[in-house]
Amino acid sequence: MRLRITFLCGLGLLSILGCEQRIPKEELGTIVFEVPAVPGAEKPPPMPELVGAPDSHDTLPGEPP
């Protein structure tokens, strides 16, 4: 019985904490439908060259190194 009362009090407390004021629509911001043109966005940056010893995970199991 004590467990039920504790559970119901905790559930009530959680439901009260979730009740806050609604944010006015003016503060929500705007939706942008047009994507701005960014120069170079269509060309990805080059991948860096890896320097060092080859990793043991470069080959699949059963393949010769």
N, CA, C and O atoms as a Maestro MAE file, in Angstrom:
{
 s_m_m2io_version
 :::
 2.0.0
}

f_m_ct {
 s_m_title
 :::
 protein
 m_atom[260] {
  # First column is atom index #
  i_m_mmod_type
  r_m_x_coord
  r_m_y_coord
  r_m_z_coord
  i_m_residue_number
  s_m_chain_name
  s_m_pdb_residue_name
  s_m_pdb_atom_name
  i_m_atomic_number
  :::
  1 25 0.828 -1.183 0.000 1 A "MET " " N  " 7
  2 3 0.000 0.000 0.000 1 A "MET " " CA " 6
  3 2 0.880 1.258 0.000 1 A "MET " " C  " 6
  4 15 0.610 2.234 -0.700 1 A "MET " " O  " 8
  5 25 1.922 1.196 0.798 2 A "ARG " " N  " 7
  6 3 2.818 2.348 0.887 2 A "ARG " " CA " 6
  7 2 3.525 2.588 -0.443 2 A "ARG " " C  " 6
  8 15 3.784 3.728 -0.826 2 A "ARG " " O  " 8
  9 25 3.830 1.502 -1.135 3 A "LEU " " N  " 7
  10 3 4.484 1.592 -2.432 3 A "LEU " " CA " 6
  11 2 3.555 2.247 -3.456 3 A "LEU " " C  " 6
  12 15 4.000 3.041 -4.284 3 A "LEU " " O  " 8
  13 25 2.268 1.911 -3.395 4 A "ARG " " N  " 7
  14 3 1.303 2.505 -4.315 4 A "ARG " " CA " 6
  15 2 1.175 4.006 -4.088 4 A "ARG " " C  " 6
  16 15 1.122 4.776 -5.046 4 A "ARG " " O  " 8
  17 25 1.125 4.419 -2.845 5 A "ILE " " N  " 7
  18 3 1.001 5.843 -2.530 5 A "ILE " " CA " 6
  19 2 2.249 6.591 -2.999 5 A "ILE " " C  " 6
  20 15 2.145 7.683 -3.558 5 A "ILE " " O  " 8
  21 25 3.413 6.015 -2.777 6 A "THR " " N  " 7
  22 3 4.660 6.629 -3.217 6 A "THR " " CA " 6
  23 2 4.691 6.739 -4.739 6 A "THR " " C  " 6
  24 15 5.094 7.769 -5.278 6 A "THR " " O  " 8
  25 25 4.270 5.692 -5.426 7 A "PHE " " N  " 7
  26 3 4.237 5.702 -6.884 7 A "PHE " " CA " 6
  27 2 3.282 6.772 -7.400 7 A "PHE " " C  " 6
  28 15 3.628 7.515 -8.320 7 A "PHE " " O  " 8
  29 25 2.099 6.862 -6.829 8 A "LEU " " N  " 7
  30 3 1.122 7.854 -7.276 8 A "LEU " " CA " 6
  31 2 1.598 9.277 -6.994 8 A "LEU " " C  " 6
  32 15 1.369 10.177 -7.801 8 A "LEU " " O  " 8
  33 25 2.251 9.485 -5.864 9 A "CYS " " N  " 7
  34 3 2.803 10.814 -5.569 9 A "CYS " " CA " 6
  35 2 3.909 11.170 -6.549 9 A "CYS " " C  " 6
  36 15 3.977 12.310 -7.009 9 A "CYS " " O  " 8
  37 25 4.762 10.238 -6.873 10 A "GLY " " N  " 7
  38 3 5.824 10.478 -7.847 10 A "GLY " " CA " 6
  39 2 5.267 10.745 -9.225 10 A "GLY " " C  " 6
  40 15 5.767 11.615 -9.938 10 A "GLY " " O  " 8
  41 25 4.240 10.010 -9.611 11 A "LEU " " N  " 7
  42 3 3.602 10.221 -10.904 11 A "LEU " " CA " 6
  43 2 2.940 11.594 -10.951 11 A "LEU " " C  " 6
  44 15 3.011 12.278 -11.972 11 A "LEU " " O  " 8
  45 25 2.308 11.997 -9.872 12 A "GLY " " N  " 7
  46 3 1.698 13.323 -9.812 12 A "GLY " " CA " 6
  47 2 2.741 14.420 -9.886 12 A "GLY " " C  " 6
  48 15 2.532 15.438 -10.547 12 A "GLY " " O  " 8
  49 25 3.864 14.220 -9.211 13 A "LEU " " N  " 7
  50 3 4.936 15.208 -9.242 13 A "LEU " " CA " 6
  51 2 5.508 15.349 -10.647 13 A "LEU " " C  " 6
  52 15 5.772 16.464 -11.096 13 A "LEU " " O  " 8
  53 25 5.700 14.244 -11.337 14 A "LEU " " N  " 7
  54 3 6.216 14.297 -12.706 14 A "LEU " " CA " 6
  55 2 5.237 14.984 -13.652 14 A "LEU " " C  " 6
  56 15 5.654 15.706 -14.558 14 A "LEU " " O  " 8
  57 25 3.945 14.767 -13.449 15 A "SER " " N  " 7
  58 3 2.969 15.403 -14.336 15 A "SER " " CA " 6
  59 2 2.894 16.899 -14.086 15 A "SER " " C  " 6
  60 15 2.625 17.657 -15.018 15 A "SER " " O  " 8
  61 25 3.124 17.350 -12.858 16 A "ILE " " N  " 7
  62 3 3.098 18.780 -12.555 16 A "ILE " " CA " 6
  63 2 4.345 19.461 -13.110 16 A "ILE " " C  " 6
  64 15 4.262 20.593 -13.587 16 A "ILE " " O  " 8
  65 25 5.489 18.801 -13.059 17 A "LEU " " N  " 7
  66 3 6.724 19.403 -13.550 17 A "LEU " " CA " 6
  67 2 6.696 19.627 -15.055 17 A "LEU " " C  " 6
  68 15 7.386 20.515 -15.556 17 A "LEU " " O  " 8
  69 25 5.911 18.840 -15.787 18 A "GLY " " N  " 7
  70 3 5.844 18.984 -17.230 18 A "GLY " " CA " 6
  71 2 4.937 20.113 -17.679 18 A "GLY " " C  " 6
  72 15 4.906 20.431 -18.868 18 A "GLY " " O  " 8
  73 25 4.201 20.725 -16.772 19 A "CYS " " N  " 7
  74 3 3.261 21.784 -17.148 19 A "CYS " " CA " 6
  75 2 3.946 23.140 -17.036 19 A "CYS " " C  " 6
  76 15 4.138 23.659 -15.937 19 A "CYS " " O  " 8
  77 25 4.309 23.702 -18.164 20 A "GLU " " N  " 7
  78 3 4.910 25.021 -18.206 20 A "GLU " " CA " 6
  79 2 4.097 25.889 -19.151 20 A "GLU " " C  " 6
  80 15 3.168 25.415 -19.804 20 A "GLU " " O  " 8
  81 25 4.452 27.149 -19.217 21 A "GLN " " N  " 7
  82 3 3.754 28.068 -20.105 21 A "GLN " " CA " 6
  83 2 4.027 27.692 -21.554 21 A "GLN " " C  " 6
  84 15 5.087 27.163 -21.888 21 A "GLN " " O  " 8
  85 25 3.060 27.973 -22.397 22 A "ARG " " N  " 7
  86 3 3.279 27.766 -23.822 22 A "ARG " " CA " 6
  87 2 4.122 28.912 -24.366 22 A "ARG " " C  " 6
  88 15 3.992 30.057 -23.933 22 A "ARG " " O  " 8
  89 25 4.981 28.587 -25.313 23 A "ILE " " N  " 7
  90 3 5.829 29.603 -25.937 23 A "ILE " " CA " 6
  91 2 5.000 30.310 -26.996 23 A "ILE " " C  " 6
  92 15 4.349 29.646 -27.803 23 A "ILE " " O  " 8
  93 25 5.004 31.644 -27.018 24 A "PRO " " N  " 7
  94 3 4.259 32.362 -28.057 24 A "PRO " " CA " 6
  95 2 4.820 32.054 -29.445 24 A "PRO " " C  " 6
  96 15 6.014 31.801 -29.600 24 A "PRO " " O  " 8
  97 25 3.944 32.078 -30.453 25 A "LYS " " N  " 7
  98 3 4.374 31.757 -31.820 25 A "LYS " " CA " 6
  99 2 5.428 32.726 -32.332 25 A "LYS " " C  " 6
  100 15 6.224 32.366 -33.199 25 A "LYS " " O  " 8
  101 25 5.447 33.946 -31.814 26 A "GLU " " N  " 7
  102 3 6.438 34.922 -32.252 26 A "GLU " " CA " 6
  103 2 7.848 34.516 -31.836 26 A "GLU " " C  " 6
  104 15 8.815 34.896 -32.496 26 A "GLU " " O  " 8
  105 25 7.980 33.754 -30.760 27 A "GLU " " N  " 7
  106 3 9.293 33.358 -30.258 27 A "GLU " " CA " 6
  107 2 9.782 32.039 -30.840 27 A "GLU " " C  " 6
  108 15 10.906 31.626 -30.558 27 A "GLU " " O  " 8
  109 25 8.967 31.374 -31.639 28 A "LEU " " N  " 7
  110 3 9.352 30.082 -32.195 28 A "LEU " " CA " 6
  111 2 10.309 30.213 -33.371 28 A "LEU " " C  " 6
  112 15 10.986 29.247 -33.723 28 A "LEU " " O  " 8
  113 25 10.378 31.382 -33.979 29 A "GLY " " N  " 7
  114 3 11.291 31.578 -35.100 29 A "GLY " " CA " 6
  115 2 10.566 31.442 -36.425 29 A "GLY " " C  " 6
  116 15 9.337 31.404 -36.477 29 A "GLY " " O  " 8
  117 25 11.343 31.369 -37.493 30 A "THR " " N  " 7
  118 3 10.775 31.265 -38.832 30 A "THR " " CA " 6
  119 2 11.277 30.000 -39.507 30 A "THR " " C  " 6
  120 15 12.322 29.454 -39.153 30 A "THR " " O  " 8
  121 25 10.508 29.549 -40.485 31 A "ILE " " N  " 7
  122 3 10.879 28.377 -41.266 31 A "ILE " " CA " 6
  123 2 11.456 28.861 -42.581 31 A "ILE " " C  " 6
  124 15 10.834 29.663 -43.278 31 A "ILE " " O  " 8
  125 25 12.634 28.382 -42.922 32 A "VAL " " N  " 7
  126 3 13.288 28.763 -44.174 32 A "VAL " " CA " 6
  127 2 13.065 27.636 -45.168 32 A "VAL " " C  " 6
  128 15 13.476 26.498 -44.940 32 A "VAL " " O  " 8
  129 25 12.402 27.972 -46.287 33 A "PHE " " N  " 7
  130 3 12.124 26.969 -47.306 33 A "PHE " " CA " 6
  131 2 13.192 26.938 -48.387 33 A "PHE " " C  " 6
  132 15 13.343 25.926 -49.072 33 A "PHE " " O  " 8
  133 25 13.928 28.017 -48.551 34 A "GLU " " N  " 7
  134 3 14.953 28.084 -49.580 34 A "GLU " " CA " 6
  135 2 16.325 27.893 -48.947 34 A "GLU " " C  " 6
  136 15 16.669 28.557 -47.969 34 A "GLU " " O  " 8
  137 25 17.089 26.992 -49.508 35 A "VAL " " N  " 7
  138 3 18.432 26.734 -49.006 35 A "VAL " " CA " 6
  139 2 19.369 27.781 -49.586 35 A "VAL " " C  " 6
  140 15 19.387 27.980 -50.801 35 A "VAL " " O  " 8
  141 25 20.147 28.454 -48.744 36 A "PRO " " N  " 7
  142 3 21.056 29.468 -49.285 36 A "PRO " " CA " 6
  143 2 22.164 28.820 -50.115 36 A "PRO " " C  " 6
  144 15 22.599 27.702 -49.838 36 A "PRO " " O  " 8
  145 25 22.602 29.542 -51.125 37 A "ALA " " N  " 7
  146 3 23.681 29.050 -51.989 37 A "ALA " " CA " 6
  147 2 25.015 29.304 -51.306 37 A "ALA " " C  " 6
  148 15 25.384 30.450 -51.050 37 A "ALA " " O  " 8
  149 25 25.730 28.232 -51.016 38 A "VAL " " N  " 7
  150 3 27.039 28.324 -50.371 38 A "VAL " " CA " 6
  151 2 28.077 27.904 -51.399 38 A "VAL " " C  " 6
  152 15 28.006 26.787 -51.913 38 A "VAL " " O  " 8
  153 25 29.044 28.767 -51.714 39 A "PRO " " N  " 7
  154 3 30.037 28.382 -52.722 39 A "PRO " " CA " 6
  155 2 30.871 27.189 -52.251 39 A "PRO " " C  " 6
  156 15 31.363 27.170 -51.123 39 A "PRO " " O  " 8
  157 25 31.022 26.205 -53.123 40 A "GLY " " N  " 7
  158 3 31.817 25.024 -52.811 40 A "GLY " " CA " 6
  159 2 31.043 23.923 -52.113 40 A "GLY " " C  " 6
  160 15 31.625 22.893 -51.769 40 A "GLY " " O  " 8
  161 25 29.739 24.109 -51.892 41 A "ALA " " N  " 7
  162 3 28.955 23.094 -51.177 41 A "ALA " " CA " 6
  163 2 28.769 21.834 -52.006 41 A "ALA " " C  " 6
  164 15 28.602 20.751 -51.446 41 A "ALA " " O  " 8
  165 25 28.794 21.952 -53.343 42 A "GLU " " N  " 7
  166 3 28.596 20.782 -54.199 42 A "GLU " " CA " 6
  167 2 29.863 19.937 -54.312 42 A "GLU " " C  " 6
  168 15 29.800 18.799 -54.777 42 A "GLU " " O  " 8
  169 25 31.003 20.468 -53.898 43 A "LYS " " N  " 7
  170 3 32.272 19.747 -53.999 43 A "LYS " " CA " 6
  171 2 32.751 19.399 -52.577 43 A "LYS " " C  " 6
  172 15 33.062 20.296 -51.794 43 A "LYS " " O  " 8
  173 25 32.810 18.107 -52.244 44 A "PRO " " N  " 7
  174 3 33.241 17.739 -50.896 44 A "PRO " " CA " 6
  175 2 34.727 18.027 -50.689 44 A "PRO " " C  " 6
  176 15 35.494 18.045 -51.651 44 A "PRO " " O  " 8
  177 25 35.134 18.249 -49.453 45 A "PRO " " N  " 7
  178 3 36.556 18.483 -49.191 45 A "PRO " " CA " 6
  179 2 37.361 17.207 -49.438 45 A "PRO " " C  " 6
  180 15 36.823 16.108 -49.303 45 A "PRO " " O  " 8
  181 25 38.632 17.332 -49.795 46 A "PRO " " N  " 7
  182 3 39.444 16.142 -50.072 46 A "PRO " " CA " 6
  183 2 39.699 15.339 -48.791 46 A "PRO " " C  " 6
  184 15 39.811 15.894 -47.698 46 A "PRO " " O  " 8
  185 25 39.788 14.028 -48.961 47 A "MET " " N  " 7
  186 3 40.084 13.154 -47.832 47 A "MET " " CA " 6
  187 2 41.571 13.258 -47.497 47 A "MET " " C  " 6
  188 15 42.400 13.281 -48.406 47 A "MET " " O  " 8
  189 25 41.924 13.321 -46.222 48 A "PRO " " N  " 7
  190 3 43.346 13.401 -45.862 48 A "PRO " " CA " 6
  191 2 44.041 12.058 -46.093 48 A "PRO " " C  " 6
  192 15 43.433 10.995 -45.968 48 A "PRO " " O  " 8
  193 25 45.298 12.131 -46.425 49 A "GLU " " N  " 7
  194 3 46.091 10.916 -46.616 49 A "GLU " " CA " 6
  195 2 46.496 10.370 -45.253 49 A "GLU " " C  " 6
  196 15 46.921 11.123 -44.377 49 A "GLU " " O  " 8
  197 25 46.363 9.062 -45.078 50 A "LEU " " N  " 7
  198 3 46.746 8.433 -43.823 50 A "LEU " " CA " 6
  199 2 48.242 8.132 -43.851 50 A "LEU " " C  " 6
  200 15 48.769 7.600 -44.828 50 A "LEU " " O  " 8
  201 25 48.900 8.480 -42.773 51 A "VAL " " N  " 7
  202 3 50.329 8.260 -42.680 51 A "VAL " " CA " 6
  203 2 50.571 7.287 -41.529 51 A "VAL " " C  " 6
  204 15 49.996 7.439 -40.451 51 A "VAL " " O  " 8
  205 25 51.417 6.291 -41.759 52 A "GLY " " N  " 7
  206 3 51.739 5.360 -40.691 52 A "GLY " " CA " 6
  207 2 51.661 3.925 -41.179 52 A "GLY " " C  " 6
  208 15 51.477 3.664 -42.368 52 A "GLY " " O  " 8
  209 25 51.804 3.000 -40.240 53 A "ALA " " N  " 7
  210 3 51.777 1.579 -40.563 53 A "ALA " " CA " 6
  211 2 50.351 1.159 -40.898 53 A "ALA " " C  " 6
  212 15 49.392 1.699 -40.346 53 A "ALA " " O  " 8
  213 25 50.214 0.189 -41.807 54 A "PRO " " N  " 7
  214 3 48.868 -0.288 -42.132 54 A "PRO " " CA " 6
  215 2 48.240 -0.944 -40.902 54 A "PRO " " C  " 6
  216 15 48.921 -1.579 -40.096 54 A "PRO " " O  " 8
  217 25 46.971 -0.778 -40.787 55 A "ASP " " N  " 7
  218 3 46.236 -1.321 -39.652 55 A "ASP " " CA " 6
  219 2 45.931 -2.794 -39.913 55 A "ASP " " C  " 6
  220 15 45.816 -3.207 -41.067 55 A "ASP " " O  " 8
  221 25 45.800 -3.575 -38.868 56 A "SER " " N  " 7
  222 3 45.503 -4.993 -39.018 56 A "SER " " CA " 6
  223 2 44.075 -5.200 -39.494 56 A "SER " " C  " 6
  224 15 43.725 -6.311 -39.894 56 A "SER " " O  " 8
  225 25 43.245 -4.177 -39.467 57 A "HIS " " N  " 7
  226 3 41.844 -4.297 -39.889 57 A "HIS " " CA " 6
  227 2 41.668 -3.904 -41.344 57 A "HIS " " C  " 6
  228 15 40.535 -3.782 -41.809 57 A "HIS " " O  " 8
  229 25 42.769 -3.699 -42.087 58 A "ASP " " N  " 7
  230 3 42.666 -3.309 -43.479 58 A "ASP " " CA " 6
  231 2 42.262 -4.487 -44.365 58 A "ASP " " C  " 6
  232 15 41.700 -4.269 -45.439 58 A "ASP " " O  " 8
  233 25 42.528 -5.709 -43.957 59 A "THR " " N  " 7
  234 3 42.190 -6.882 -44.777 59 A "THR " " CA " 6
  235 2 41.067 -7.653 -44.094 59 A "THR " " C  " 6
  236 15 40.870 -7.578 -42.881 59 A "THR " " O  " 8
  237 25 40.350 -8.389 -44.914 60 A "LEU " " N  " 7
  238 3 39.275 -9.230 -44.392 60 A "LEU " " CA " 6
  239 2 39.859 -10.517 -43.826 60 A "LEU " " C  " 6
  240 15 40.943 -10.937 -44.231 60 A "LEU " " O  " 8
  241 25 39.148 -11.147 -42.892 61 A "PRO " " N  " 7
  242 3 39.654 -12.431 -42.366 61 A "PRO " " CA " 6
  243 2 39.778 -13.459 -43.480 61 A "PRO " " C  " 6
  244 15 38.875 -13.594 -44.306 61 A "PRO " " O  " 8
  245 25 40.865 -14.167 -43.506 62 A "GLY " " N  " 7
  246 3 41.103 -15.182 -44.516 62 A "GLY " " CA " 6
  247 2 41.870 -14.673 -45.716 62 A "GLY " " C  " 6
  248 15 42.342 -15.476 -46.521 62 A "GLY " " O  " 8
  249 25 42.012 -13.354 -45.865 63 A "GLU " " N  " 7
  250 3 42.789 -12.791 -46.956 63 A "GLU " " CA " 6
  251 2 44.255 -12.717 -46.572 63 A "GLU " " C  " 6
  252 15 44.582 -12.489 -45.407 63 A "GLU " " O  " 8
  253 25 45.142 -12.908 -47.540 64 A "PRO " " N  " 7
  254 3 46.561 -12.737 -47.188 64 A "PRO " " CA " 6
  255 2 46.865 -11.262 -46.979 64 A "PRO " " C  " 6
  256 15 46.287 -10.417 -47.662 64 A "PRO " " O  " 8
  257 25 47.749 -10.936 -46.060 65 A "PRO " " N  " 7
  258 3 48.062 -9.520 -45.794 65 A "PRO " " CA " 6
  259 2 48.789 -8.850 -46.926 65 A "PRO " " C  " 6
  260 15 49.112 -7.665 -46.837 65 A "PRO " " O  " 8
  :::
 }
 m_bond[259] {
  # First column is bond index #
  i_m_from
  i_m_to
  i_m_order
  :::
  1 1 2 1
  2 2 3 1
  3 3 4 2
  4 3 5 1
  5 5 6 1
  6 6 7 1
  7 7 8 2
  8 7 9 1
  9 9 10 1
  10 10 11 1
  11 11 12 2
  12 11 13 1
  13 13 14 1
  14 14 15 1
  15 15 16 2
  16 15 17 1
  17 17 18 1
  18 18 19 1
  19 19 20 2
  20 19 21 1
  21 21 22 1
  22 22 23 1
  23 23 24 2
  24 23 25 1
  25 25 26 1
  26 26 27 1
  27 27 28 2
  28 27 29 1
  29 29 30 1
  30 30 31 1
  31 31 32 2
  32 31 33 1
  33 33 34 1
  34 34 35 1
  35 35 36 2
  36 35 37 1
  37 37 38 1
  38 38 39 1
  39 39 40 2
  40 39 41 1
  41 41 42 1
  42 42 43 1
  43 43 44 2
  44 43 45 1
  45 45 46 1
  46 46 47 1
  47 47 48 2
  48 47 49 1
  49 49 50 1
  50 50 51 1
  51 51 52 2
  52 51 53 1
  53 53 54 1
  54 54 55 1
  55 55 56 2
  56 55 57 1
  57 57 58 1
  58 58 59 1
  59 59 60 2
  60 59 61 1
  61 61 62 1
  62 62 63 1
  63 63 64 2
  64 63 65 1
  65 65 66 1
  66 66 67 1
  67 67 68 2
  68 67 69 1
  69 69 70 1
  70 70 71 1
  71 71 72 2
  72 71 73 1
  73 73 74 1
  74 74 75 1
  75 75 76 2
  76 75 77 1
  77 77 78 1
  78 78 79 1
  79 79 80 2
  80 79 81 1
  81 81 82 1
  82 82 83 1
  83 83 84 2
  84 83 85 1
  85 85 86 1
  86 86 87 1
  87 87 88 2
  88 87 89 1
  89 89 90 1
  90 90 91 1
  91 91 92 2
  92 91 93 1
  93 93 94 1
  94 94 95 1
  95 95 96 2
  96 95 97 1
  97 97 98 1
  98 98 99 1
  99 99 100 2
  100 99 101 1
  101 101 102 1
  102 102 103 1
  103 103 104 2
  104 103 105 1
  105 105 106 1
  106 106 107 1
  107 107 108 2
  108 107 109 1
  109 109 110 1
  110 110 111 1
  111 111 112 2
  112 111 113 1
  113 113 114 1
  114 114 115 1
  115 115 116 2
  116 115 117 1
  117 117 118 1
  118 118 119 1
  119 119 120 2
  120 119 121 1
  121 121 122 1
  122 122 123 1
  123 123 124 2
  124 123 125 1
  125 125 126 1
  126 126 127 1
  127 127 128 2
  128 127 129 1
  129 129 130 1
  130 130 131 1
  131 131 132 2
  132 131 133 1
  133 133 134 1
  134 134 135 1
  135 135 136 2
  136 135 137 1
  137 137 138 1
  138 138 139 1
  139 139 140 2
  140 139 141 1
  141 141 142 1
  142 142 143 1
  143 143 144 2
  144 143 145 1
  145 145 146 1
  146 146 147 1
  147 147 148 2
  148 147 149 1
  149 149 150 1
  150 150 151 1
  151 151 152 2
  152 151 153 1
  153 153 154 1
  154 154 155 1
  155 155 156 2
  156 155 157 1
  157 157 158 1
  158 158 159 1
  159 159 160 2
  160 159 161 1
  161 161 162 1
  162 162 163 1
  163 163 164 2
  164 163 165 1
  165 165 166 1
  166 166 167 1
  167 167 168 2
  168 167 169 1
  169 169 170 1
  170 170 171 1
  171 171 172 2
  172 171 173 1
  173 173 174 1
  174 174 175 1
  175 175 176 2
  176 175 177 1
  177 177 178 1
  178 178 179 1
  179 179 180 2
  180 179 181 1
  181 181 182 1
  182 182 183 1
  183 183 184 2
  184 183 185 1
  185 185 186 1
  186 186 187 1
  187 187 188 2
  188 187 189 1
  189 189 190 1
  190 190 191 1
  191 191 192 2
  192 191 193 1
  193 193 194 1
  194 194 195 1
  195 195 196 2
  196 195 197 1
  197 197 198 1
  198 198 199 1
  199 199 200 2
  200 199 201 1
  201 201 202 1
  202 202 203 1
  203 203 204 2
  204 203 205 1
  205 205 206 1
  206 206 207 1
  207 207 208 2
  208 207 209 1
  209 209 210 1
  210 210 211 1
  211 211 212 2
  212 211 213 1
  213 213 214 1
  214 214 215 1
  215 215 216 2
  216 215 217 1
  217 217 218 1
  218 218 219 1
  219 219 220 2
  220 219 221 1
  221 221 222 1
  222 222 223 1
  223 223 224 2
  224 223 225 1
  225 225 226 1
  226 226 227 1
  227 227 228 2
  228 227 229 1
  229 229 230 1
  230 230 231 1
  231 231 232 2
  232 231 233 1
  233 233 234 1
  234 234 235 1
  235 235 236 2
  236 235 237 1
  237 237 238 1
  238 238 239 1
  239 239 240 2
  240 239 241 1
  241 241 242 1
  242 242 243 1
  243 243 244 2
  244 243 245 1
  245 245 246 1
  246 246 247 1
  247 247 248 2
  248 247 249 1
  249 249 250 1
  250 250 251 1
  251 251 252 2
  252 251 253 1
  253 253 254 1
  254 254 255 1
  255 255 256 2
  256 255 257 1
  257 257 258 1
  258 258 259 1
  259 259 260 2
  :::
 }
}
